[in-house]
Amino acid sequence: MLETSARLLRLLSLLQAHREWSGADLADRLGVTPRTVRRDVDRLRALGYPVNASPGTGGGYQLGAGAELPPLLLDDEEAVAVAVGLRTAAGNGIEGMGEISVRALAKLEQVLPGRLRRRVSALNSFTVPMLRGPRGPMVDPGVLTELANACRDSERLRFAYRDHEDAVTRRTVEPHRLVCTERRWYLVAWDLDRADWRTFRVDRITPTPPHGPRFTPRTPPAEDLAAYVSRGVSTRAYATAAVIRLHASAEEAAQGISPSSGVLEAVDAHSCLLRTGAGSLDVMVIHLALLGFDFEVIEPPELTERIRVVRDRLSRALG
């Protein structure tokens, strides 16, 4: 059994990690009796943490608004990892995150011992982030937090959604996960009106509270949600889809093909399959020509014929 002080920190961490806990669940996590949990909750309240309790069979404990963070205990590696994460956050597509990261780093350095402060300060001063490709649209951190909370709490979400043609629709969904790429954030959710899984760009979402009620999470559409979103934004979203065999390993191809451009599948040590999409066959030809790899068209056959047409046109231009 944990000592009282360590147990209180563990209890506070659990309350911050989940919206609501039953007394039995907390007792099981802490290895104590429900009576001990009640006493520890009273101790947290005496320390100024607002822990709310709801009676009854479906009741439980919930950390109220205004709670403060507990002291942070970081070893050397954790302190460096936090610093690296804060530096990287400056370019992750969340509006204002660069300024927020600088403030957080300043606070972190204030509470670190001199030895670690010098290491983190050196990392902060002599590291310059380099972003691959152009930045995508910026995401409001408040919206991102609101979506993450709804996913965590299994709470229905209502929002206005603007599509690529600027048409706005009202959506009610059961949010499941947020998926981020180098340039964009996506929400994977079950669309109640369409009775199917959908992927939404977060920068196009405007939440319209109130949200709720709670729901029982469904089986996700895929085990690998990153690959699922990649297929959706790189293939299913386009009028023309293609399967291409690249004469390069999947690792080599991944250096130049982002998840939002296509899905790679290894064939052997020297080749891989690329599943991708484009607005038309002509755009697909240009897309493939600029990849920088030799390739073969697996499907559709119309793409092979279109490549011949473009080849002949280019030959005439050279002639």
BALOBA-1460 file (C-alpha; in Angstrom, 3 decimals):
// residues 319
<rec num="1" residu="m" x="0.000" y="0.000" z="0.000"/>
<rec num="2" residu="l" x="1.267" y="3.460" z="-0.829"/>
<rec num="3" residu="e" x="2.141" y="5.870" z="1.988"/>
<rec num="4" residu="t" x="-0.452" y="8.581" z="2.620"/>
<rec num="5" residu="s" x="1.397" y="11.450" z="0.878"/>
<rec num="6" residu="a" x="2.249" y="9.348" z="-2.190"/>
<rec num="7" residu="r" x="-1.313" y="8.027" z="-2.298"/>
<rec num="8" residu="l" x="-2.755" y="11.550" z="-2.244"/>
<rec num="9" residu="l" x="-0.621" y="12.520" z="-5.242"/>
<rec num="10" residu="r" x="-1.708" y="9.348" z="-7.021"/>
<rec num="11" residu="l" x="-5.362" y="10.066" z="-6.207"/>
<rec num="12" residu="l" x="-5.035" y="13.632" z="-7.474"/>
<rec num="13" residu="s" x="-3.412" y="12.372" z="-10.676"/>
<rec num="14" residu="l" x="-6.284" y="9.927" z="-11.249"/>
<rec num="15" residu="l" x="-8.884" y="12.625" z="-10.682"/>
<rec num="16" residu="q" x="-7.167" y="14.870" z="-13.217"/>
<rec num="17" residu="a" x="-6.891" y="12.096" z="-15.801"/>
<rec num="18" residu="h" x="-10.577" y="11.166" z="-15.901"/>
<rec num="19" residu="r" x="-13.737" y="13.219" z="-15.606"/>
<rec num="20" residu="e" x="-15.459" y="11.036" z="-13.014"/>
<rec num="21" residu="w" x="-14.491" y="8.023" z="-10.922"/>
<rec num="22" residu="s" x="-16.575" y="5.745" z="-8.752"/>
<rec num="23" residu="g" x="-15.333" y="5.138" z="-5.227"/>
<rec num="24" residu="a" x="-14.865" y="1.442" z="-5.993"/>
<rec num="25" residu="d" x="-12.721" y="2.172" z="-9.064"/>
<rec num="26" residu="l" x="-10.491" y="4.571" z="-7.131"/>
<rec num="27" residu="a" x="-10.146" y="2.075" z="-4.278"/>
<rec num="28" residu="d" x="-9.132" y="-0.617" z="-6.761"/>
<rec num="29" residu="r" x="-6.554" y="1.632" z="-8.464"/>
<rec num="30" residu="l" x="-5.034" y="2.712" z="-5.145"/>
<rec num="31" residu="g" x="-5.194" y="-0.675" z="-3.451"/>
<rec num="32" residu="v" x="-7.197" y="0.621" z="-0.483"/>
<rec num="33" residu="t" x="-10.758" y="0.441" z="0.829"/>
<rec num="34" residu="p" x="-13.554" y="2.819" z="-0.250"/>
<rec num="35" residu="r" x="-13.488" y="4.225" z="3.284"/>
<rec num="36" residu="t" x="-9.818" y="5.190" z="2.849"/>
<rec num="37" residu="v" x="-10.694" y="6.837" z="-0.464"/>
<rec num="38" residu="r" x="-13.299" y="8.970" z="1.315"/>
<rec num="39" residu="r" x="-10.742" y="10.038" z="3.935"/>
<rec num="40" residu="d" x="-8.172" y="10.874" z="1.226"/>
<rec num="41" residu="v" x="-10.758" y="12.926" z="-0.645"/>
<rec num="42" residu="d" x="-11.372" y="14.895" z="2.554"/>
<rec num="43" residu="r" x="-7.607" y="15.486" z="2.861"/>
<rec num="44" residu="l" x="-7.472" y="16.846" z="-0.700"/>
<rec num="45" residu="r" x="-10.365" y="19.182" z="0.076"/>
<rec num="46" residu="a" x="-8.527" y="20.410" z="3.163"/>
<rec num="47" residu="l" x="-5.547" y="21.208" z="0.906"/>
<rec num="48" residu="g" x="-7.783" y="23.352" z="-1.308"/>
<rec num="49" residu="y" x="-8.615" y="20.939" z="-4.138"/>
<rec num="50" residu="p" x="-12.355" y="21.076" z="-5.009"/>
<rec num="51" residu="v" x="-13.359" y="17.405" z="-5.225"/>
<rec num="52" residu="n" x="-17.071" y="17.001" z="-5.904"/>
<rec num="53" residu="a" x="-18.955" y="13.867" z="-4.880"/>
<rec num="54" residu="s" x="-22.331" y="12.726" z="-6.233"/>
<rec num="55" residu="p" x="-24.323" y="10.206" z="-4.166"/>
<rec num="56" residu="g" x="-26.199" y="7.148" z="-5.386"/>
<rec num="57" residu="t" x="-25.407" y="4.059" z="-7.427"/>
<rec num="58" residu="g" x="-24.215" y="6.046" z="-10.446"/>
<rec num="59" residu="g" x="-22.378" y="8.610" z="-8.364"/>
<rec num="60" residu="g" x="-18.692" y="9.214" z="-8.056"/>
<rec num="61" residu="y" x="-15.885" y="11.704" z="-7.522"/>
<rec num="62" residu="q" x="-14.982" y="14.549" z="-9.839"/>
<rec num="63" residu="l" x="-12.305" y="17.237" z="-9.650"/>
<rec num="64" residu="g" x="-14.065" y="20.588" z="-9.766"/>
<rec num="65" residu="a" x="-13.102" y="23.761" z="-11.574"/>
<rec num="66" residu="g" x="-10.270" y="25.805" z="-10.140"/>
<rec num="67" residu="a" x="-8.060" y="22.892" z="-9.177"/>
<rec num="68" residu="e" x="-4.323" y="23.566" z="-9.291"/>
<rec num="69" residu="l" x="-1.635" y="21.337" z="-10.693"/>
<rec num="70" residu="p" x="0.274" y="19.177" z="-8.197"/>
<rec num="71" residu="p" x="4.054" y="19.579" z="-7.885"/>
<rec num="72" residu="l" x="5.985" y="18.148" z="-10.835"/>
<rec num="73" residu="l" x="8.692" y="15.582" z="-10.123"/>
<rec num="74" residu="l" x="10.844" y="15.172" z="-13.246"/>
<rec num="75" residu="d" x="14.047" y="13.199" z="-13.640"/>
<rec num="76" residu="d" x="16.776" y="14.358" z="-16.037"/>
<rec num="77" residu="e" x="15.417" y="12.530" z="-19.082"/>
<rec num="78" residu="e" x="11.845" y="13.684" z="-18.424"/>
<rec num="79" residu="a" x="12.901" y="17.316" z="-18.130"/>
<rec num="80" residu="v" x="14.712" y="17.154" z="-21.465"/>
<rec num="81" residu="a" x="11.729" y="15.357" z="-23.050"/>
<rec num="82" residu="v" x="9.353" y="18.094" z="-21.858"/>
<rec num="83" residu="a" x="11.659" y="20.772" z="-23.254"/>
<rec num="84" residu="v" x="11.860" y="19.007" z="-26.625"/>
<rec num="85" residu="g" x="8.081" y="18.635" z="-26.699"/>
<rec num="86" residu="l" x="7.521" y="22.303" z="-25.954"/>
<rec num="87" residu="r" x="9.972" y="23.358" z="-28.649"/>
<rec num="88" residu="t" x="8.310" y="21.064" z="-31.184"/>
<rec num="89" residu="a" x="4.858" y="22.354" z="-30.241"/>
<rec num="90" residu="a" x="5.696" y="25.729" z="-31.770"/>
<rec num="91" residu="g" x="5.118" y="24.297" z="-35.233"/>
<rec num="92" residu="n" x="2.316" y="21.796" z="-34.745"/>
<rec num="93" residu="g" x="-0.484" y="23.824" z="-36.294"/>
<rec num="94" residu="i" x="-2.160" y="25.002" z="-33.073"/>
<rec num="95" residu="e" x="-2.794" y="28.721" z="-33.042"/>
<rec num="96" residu="g" x="-0.757" y="30.589" z="-30.429"/>
<rec num="97" residu="m" x="1.085" y="27.453" z="-29.303"/>
<rec num="98" residu="g" x="4.501" y="28.988" z="-29.968"/>
<rec num="99" residu="e" x="3.925" y="31.744" z="-27.403"/>
<rec num="100" residu="i" x="2.332" y="29.293" z="-24.951"/>
<rec num="101" residu="s" x="5.325" y="26.954" z="-25.285"/>
<rec num="102" residu="v" x="7.766" y="29.764" z="-24.482"/>
<rec num="103" residu="r" x="5.794" y="30.667" z="-21.336"/>
<rec num="104" residu="a" x="5.663" y="27.030" z="-20.232"/>
<rec num="105" residu="l" x="9.404" y="26.634" z="-20.777"/>
<rec num="106" residu="a" x="10.063" y="29.721" z="-18.668"/>
<rec num="107" residu="k" x="7.984" y="28.279" z="-15.809"/>
<rec num="108" residu="l" x="9.692" y="24.915" z="-16.118"/>
<rec num="109" residu="e" x="13.140" y="26.485" z="-15.889"/>
<rec num="110" residu="q" x="12.164" y="28.368" z="-12.708"/>
<rec num="111" residu="v" x="11.468" y="25.185" z="-10.744"/>
<rec num="112" residu="l" x="14.356" y="23.084" z="-12.072"/>
<rec num="113" residu="p" x="17.649" y="22.750" z="-10.184"/>
<rec num="114" residu="g" x="20.568" y="24.649" z="-11.684"/>
<rec num="115" residu="r" x="22.104" y="21.546" z="-13.260"/>
<rec num="116" residu="l" x="18.957" y="20.718" z="-15.240"/>
<rec num="117" residu="r" x="18.140" y="24.363" z="-15.902"/>
<rec num="118" residu="r" x="21.422" y="24.768" z="-17.786"/>
<rec num="119" residu="r" x="20.737" y="21.665" z="-19.913"/>
<rec num="120" residu="v" x="17.218" y="22.765" z="-20.813"/>
<rec num="121" residu="s" x="18.301" y="26.363" z="-21.409"/>
<rec num="122" residu="a" x="21.045" y="25.203" z="-23.778"/>
<rec num="123" residu="l" x="18.591" y="23.039" z="-25.670"/>
<rec num="124" residu="n" x="16.158" y="25.947" z="-25.895"/>
<rec num="125" residu="s" x="18.781" y="28.465" z="-27.048"/>
<rec num="126" residu="f" x="20.641" y="26.342" z="-29.582"/>
<rec num="127" residu="t" x="17.809" y="24.453" z="-31.260"/>
<rec num="128" residu="v" x="16.070" y="25.808" z="-34.351"/>
<rec num="129" residu="p" x="12.929" y="23.897" z="-35.512"/>
<rec num="130" residu="m" x="12.672" y="23.178" z="-39.253"/>
<rec num="131" residu="l" x="9.157" y="22.421" z="-40.518"/>
<rec num="132" residu="r" x="8.643" y="20.117" z="-43.487"/>
<rec num="133" residu="g" x="6.605" y="21.758" z="-46.214"/>
<rec num="134" residu="p" x="4.129" y="24.611" z="-45.844"/>
<rec num="135" residu="r" x="2.119" y="24.971" z="-42.675"/>
<rec num="136" residu="g" x="-1.491" y="23.955" z="-42.721"/>
<rec num="137" residu="p" x="-4.358" y="26.019" z="-41.322"/>
<rec num="138" residu="m" x="-4.007" y="26.937" z="-37.652"/>
<rec num="139" residu="v" x="-6.263" y="25.265" z="-35.071"/>
<rec num="140" residu="d" x="-7.784" y="27.059" z="-32.097"/>
<rec num="141" residu="p" x="-6.360" y="25.355" z="-28.960"/>
<rec num="142" residu="g" x="-9.680" y="25.893" z="-27.158"/>
<rec num="143" residu="v" x="-11.535" y="23.959" z="-29.855"/>
<rec num="144" residu="l" x="-8.912" y="21.213" z="-29.769"/>
<rec num="145" residu="t" x="-9.272" y="20.891" z="-25.988"/>
<rec num="146" residu="e" x="-13.068" y="20.851" z="-26.233"/>
<rec num="147" residu="l" x="-12.947" y="18.012" z="-28.787"/>
<rec num="148" residu="a" x="-10.413" y="16.057" z="-26.732"/>
<rec num="149" residu="n" x="-12.596" y="16.358" z="-23.621"/>
<rec num="150" residu="a" x="-15.630" y="15.099" z="-25.538"/>
<rec num="151" residu="c" x="-13.609" y="12.103" z="-26.777"/>
<rec num="152" residu="r" x="-12.357" y="11.384" z="-23.260"/>
<rec num="153" residu="d" x="-15.777" y="11.681" z="-21.639"/>
<rec num="154" residu="s" x="-17.705" y="9.844" z="-24.417"/>
<rec num="155" residu="e" x="-19.983" y="12.841" z="-24.775"/>
<rec num="156" residu="r" x="-21.966" y="13.654" z="-27.915"/>
<rec num="157" residu="l" x="-20.661" y="16.669" z="-29.776"/>
<rec num="158" residu="r" x="-22.536" y="19.303" z="-31.770"/>
<rec num="159" residu="f" x="-20.795" y="21.610" z="-34.212"/>
<rec num="160" residu="a" x="-21.067" y="23.569" z="-37.427"/>
<rec num="161" residu="y" x="-18.844" y="22.126" z="-40.147"/>
<rec num="162" residu="r" x="-17.523" y="24.017" z="-43.163"/>
<rec num="163" residu="d" x="-16.580" y="21.819" z="-46.138"/>
<rec num="164" residu="h" x="-14.018" y="22.526" z="-48.878"/>
<rec num="165" residu="e" x="-16.636" y="24.528" z="-50.818"/>
<rec num="166" residu="d" x="-17.428" y="26.675" z="-47.732"/>
<rec num="167" residu="a" x="-20.883" y="25.108" z="-47.324"/>
<rec num="168" residu="v" x="-21.834" y="24.859" z="-43.633"/>
<rec num="169" residu="t" x="-23.769" y="21.928" z="-42.162"/>
<rec num="170" residu="r" x="-24.835" y="21.098" z="-38.610"/>
<rec num="171" residu="r" x="-23.418" y="17.851" z="-37.247"/>
<rec num="172" residu="t" x="-24.112" y="15.731" z="-34.182"/>
<rec num="173" residu="v" x="-21.468" y="13.073" z="-33.646"/>
<rec num="174" residu="e" x="-20.037" y="10.604" z="-31.170"/>
<rec num="175" residu="p" x="-16.351" y="11.662" z="-31.099"/>
<rec num="176" residu="h" x="-13.756" y="8.906" z="-30.901"/>
<rec num="177" residu="r" x="-10.197" y="10.174" z="-31.481"/>
<rec num="178" residu="l" x="-8.148" y="13.121" z="-32.694"/>
<rec num="179" residu="v" x="-5.521" y="12.328" z="-35.329"/>
<rec num="180" residu="c" x="-2.767" y="14.808" z="-36.185"/>
<rec num="181" residu="t" x="-0.409" y="15.015" z="-39.148"/>
<rec num="182" residu="e" x="2.422" y="17.457" z="-39.818"/>
<rec num="183" residu="r" x="-0.036" y="20.007" z="-41.199"/>
<rec num="184" residu="r" x="-3.566" y="19.244" z="-40.009"/>
<rec num="185" residu="w" x="-5.702" y="17.870" z="-37.172"/>
<rec num="186" residu="y" x="-8.644" y="15.528" z="-37.793"/>
<rec num="187" residu="l" x="-11.545" y="14.270" z="-35.672"/>
<rec num="188" residu="v" x="-12.712" y="10.677" z="-36.209"/>
<rec num="189" residu="a" x="-16.342" y="10.373" z="-35.121"/>
<rec num="190" residu="w" x="-19.586" y="8.466" z="-35.677"/>
<rec num="191" residu="d" x="-21.992" y="10.777" z="-37.515"/>
<rec num="192" residu="l" x="-25.444" y="10.153" z="-36.046"/>
<rec num="193" residu="d" x="-27.386" y="11.677" z="-38.963"/>
<rec num="194" residu="r" x="-25.460" y="9.693" z="-41.576"/>
<rec num="195" residu="a" x="-25.124" y="6.535" z="-39.472"/>
<rec num="196" residu="d" x="-21.493" y="6.098" z="-40.475"/>
<rec num="197" residu="w" x="-17.940" y="6.977" z="-39.476"/>
<rec num="198" residu="r" x="-16.677" y="10.336" z="-40.701"/>
<rec num="199" residu="t" x="-13.393" y="12.255" z="-40.591"/>
<rec num="200" residu="f" x="-13.582" y="16.027" z="-39.962"/>
<rec num="201" residu="r" x="-10.846" y="18.635" z="-40.278"/>
<rec num="202" residu="v" x="-10.605" y="20.370" z="-36.915"/>
<rec num="203" residu="d" x="-9.876" y="23.805" z="-38.407"/>
<rec num="204" residu="r" x="-13.324" y="23.627" z="-40.088"/>
<rec num="205" residu="i" x="-15.195" y="22.794" z="-36.862"/>
<rec num="206" residu="t" x="-17.077" y="25.390" z="-34.814"/>
<rec num="207" residu="p" x="-18.506" y="23.744" z="-31.654"/>
<rec num="208" residu="t" x="-22.098" y="24.667" z="-30.759"/>
<rec num="209" residu="p" x="-22.705" y="23.708" z="-27.100"/>
<rec num="210" residu="p" x="-24.393" y="22.343" z="-25.118"/>
<rec num="211" residu="h" x="-22.952" y="18.899" z="-25.760"/>
<rec num="212" residu="g" x="-24.136" y="15.537" z="-24.506"/>
<rec num="213" residu="p" x="-25.555" y="13.187" z="-23.462"/>
<rec num="214" residu="r" x="-23.000" y="10.482" z="-22.734"/>
<rec num="215" residu="f" x="-22.769" y="7.476" z="-25.078"/>
<rec num="216" residu="t" x="-21.262" y="3.999" z="-25.101"/>
<rec num="217" residu="p" x="-18.200" y="4.057" z="-27.391"/>
<rec num="218" residu="r" x="-18.535" y="2.048" z="-30.597"/>
<rec num="219" residu="t" x="-15.942" y="-0.263" z="-32.104"/>
<rec num="220" residu="p" x="-13.638" y="2.052" z="-34.105"/>
<rec num="221" residu="p" x="-13.600" y="1.786" z="-37.911"/>
<rec num="222" residu="a" x="-10.004" y="0.502" z="-37.896"/>
<rec num="223" residu="e" x="-7.324" y="-0.596" z="-35.452"/>
<rec num="224" residu="d" x="-4.845" y="1.825" z="-37.024"/>
<rec num="225" residu="l" x="-6.719" y="5.131" z="-37.018"/>
<rec num="226" residu="a" x="-3.742" y="7.015" z="-38.442"/>
<rec num="227" residu="a" x="-3.805" y="4.788" z="-41.549"/>
<rec num="228" residu="y" x="-7.608" y="5.079" z="-41.683"/>
<rec num="229" residu="v" x="-7.449" y="8.879" z="-41.750"/>
<rec num="230" residu="s" x="-4.573" y="8.776" z="-44.231"/>
<rec num="231" residu="r" x="-6.658" y="6.667" z="-46.645"/>
<rec num="232" residu="g" x="-9.585" y="9.016" z="-46.212"/>
<rec num="233" residu="v" x="-7.754" y="12.270" z="-46.878"/>
<rec num="234" residu="s" x="-5.401" y="10.936" z="-49.585"/>
<rec num="235" residu="t" x="-7.659" y="8.548" z="-51.523"/>
<rec num="236" residu="r" x="-11.355" y="8.343" z="-50.633"/>
<rec num="237" residu="a" x="-11.785" y="12.125" z="-50.712"/>
<rec num="238" residu="y" x="-10.847" y="12.319" z="-54.420"/>
<rec num="239" residu="a" x="-12.718" y="11.473" z="-57.620"/>
<rec num="240" residu="t" x="-9.798" y="9.455" z="-59.008"/>
<rec num="241" residu="a" x="-8.082" y="6.734" z="-56.972"/>
<rec num="242" residu="a" x="-5.060" y="4.690" z="-58.004"/>
<rec num="243" residu="v" x="-2.826" y="1.871" z="-56.823"/>
<rec num="244" residu="i" x="0.804" y="2.316" z="-57.903"/>
<rec num="245" residu="r" x="3.827" y="0.068" z="-57.448"/>
<rec num="246" residu="l" x="6.869" y="2.181" z="-56.653"/>
<rec num="247" residu="h" x="10.387" y="0.901" z="-57.340"/>
<rec num="248" residu="a" x="11.558" y="1.949" z="-53.893"/>
<rec num="249" residu="s" x="11.271" y="0.557" z="-50.389"/>
<rec num="250" residu="a" x="8.432" y="1.768" z="-48.207"/>
<rec num="251" residu="e" x="10.952" y="3.465" z="-45.895"/>
<rec num="252" residu="e" x="12.572" y="5.323" z="-48.798"/>
<rec num="253" residu="a" x="9.216" y="6.352" z="-50.286"/>
<rec num="254" residu="a" x="7.987" y="7.626" z="-46.912"/>
<rec num="255" residu="q" x="10.751" y="10.240" z="-46.932"/>
<rec num="256" residu="g" x="8.957" y="12.084" z="-49.734"/>
<rec num="257" residu="i" x="5.322" y="10.965" z="-49.431"/>
<rec num="258" residu="s" x="3.374" y="12.255" z="-46.429"/>
<rec num="259" residu="p" x="0.387" y="10.375" z="-44.901"/>
<rec num="260" residu="s" x="-1.922" y="13.031" z="-46.339"/>
<rec num="261" residu="s" x="-0.632" y="12.284" z="-49.877"/>
<rec num="262" residu="g" x="-1.009" y="8.517" z="-49.906"/>
<rec num="263" residu="v" x="-0.837" y="5.231" z="-48.020"/>
<rec num="264" residu="l" x="2.274" y="3.087" z="-48.458"/>
<rec num="265" residu="e" x="2.375" y="-0.698" z="-48.151"/>
<rec num="266" residu="a" x="5.648" y="-2.625" z="-48.300"/>
<rec num="267" residu="v" x="5.919" y="-5.348" z="-50.975"/>
<rec num="268" residu="d" x="9.555" y="-6.325" z="-50.564"/>
<rec num="269" residu="a" x="12.888" y="-4.685" z="-49.763"/>
<rec num="270" residu="h" x="12.922" y="-2.820" z="-53.085"/>
<rec num="271" residu="s" x="9.292" y="-1.941" z="-53.832"/>
<rec num="272" residu="c" x="6.042" y="-0.855" z="-52.244"/>
<rec num="273" residu="l" x="2.429" y="-0.055" z="-53.127"/>
<rec num="274" residu="l" x="1.106" y="3.488" z="-53.043"/>
<rec num="275" residu="r" x="-2.649" y="4.066" z="-52.708"/>
<rec num="276" residu="t" x="-3.439" y="7.654" z="-53.563"/>
<rec num="277" residu="g" x="-6.044" y="9.940" z="-55.090"/>
<rec num="278" residu="a" x="-6.385" y="13.075" z="-57.201"/>
<rec num="279" residu="g" x="-9.039" y="15.335" z="-58.637"/>
<rec num="280" residu="s" x="-8.547" y="13.978" z="-62.189"/>
<rec num="281" residu="l" x="-6.380" y="11.627" z="-64.246"/>
<rec num="282" residu="d" x="-4.267" y="14.557" z="-65.503"/>
<rec num="283" residu="v" x="-3.553" y="15.714" z="-61.946"/>
<rec num="284" residu="m" x="-2.708" y="12.123" z="-61.010"/>
<rec num="285" residu="v" x="-0.151" y="11.909" z="-63.841"/>
<rec num="286" residu="i" x="1.553" y="15.092" z="-62.627"/>
<rec num="287" residu="h" x="1.444" y="13.851" z="-59.029"/>
<rec num="288" residu="l" x="3.155" y="10.577" z="-59.947"/>
<rec num="289" residu="a" x="5.742" y="12.245" z="-62.170"/>
<rec num="290" residu="l" x="6.837" y="14.511" z="-59.326"/>
<rec num="291" residu="l" x="7.277" y="11.721" z="-56.774"/>
<rec num="292" residu="g" x="10.814" y="11.047" z="-57.985"/>
<rec num="293" residu="f" x="10.466" y="7.226" z="-58.199"/>
<rec num="294" residu="d" x="10.065" y="4.812" z="-61.090"/>
<rec num="295" residu="f" x="6.622" y="3.219" z="-60.940"/>
<rec num="296" residu="e" x="4.067" y="0.890" z="-62.512"/>
<rec num="297" residu="v" x="0.312" y="1.480" z="-62.623"/>
<rec num="298" residu="i" x="-1.648" y="-1.343" z="-61.031"/>
<rec num="299" residu="e" x="-5.037" y="0.349" z="-61.376"/>
<rec num="300" residu="p" x="-7.015" y="1.958" z="-62.916"/>
<rec num="301" residu="p" x="-6.173" y="1.023" z="-66.551"/>
<rec num="302" residu="e" x="-7.400" y="4.465" z="-67.686"/>
<rec num="303" residu="l" x="-4.428" y="6.005" z="-65.899"/>
<rec num="304" residu="t" x="-1.965" y="4.057" z="-68.071"/>
<rec num="305" residu="e" x="-3.642" y="5.367" z="-71.217"/>
<rec num="306" residu="r" x="-3.586" y="8.905" z="-69.856"/>
<rec num="307" residu="i" x="0.167" y="8.619" z="-69.186"/>
<rec num="308" residu="r" x="0.652" y="7.621" z="-72.844"/>
<rec num="309" residu="v" x="-1.278" y="10.690" z="-73.981"/>
<rec num="310" residu="v" x="0.836" y="12.975" z="-71.797"/>
<rec num="311" residu="r" x="4.035" y="11.221" z="-72.943"/>
<rec num="312" residu="d" x="3.162" y="11.817" z="-76.595"/>
<rec num="313" residu="r" x="2.320" y="15.445" z="-75.901"/>
<rec num="314" residu="l" x="5.660" y="15.981" z="-74.176"/>
<rec num="315" residu="s" x="7.481" y="14.209" z="-77.032"/>
<rec num="316" residu="r" x="5.885" y="16.554" z="-79.552"/>
<rec num="317" residu="a" x="6.917" y="19.523" z="-77.438"/>
<rec num="318" residu="l" x="10.527" y="18.292" z="-77.408"/>
<rec num="319" residu="g" x="10.427" y="17.580" z="-81.169"/>
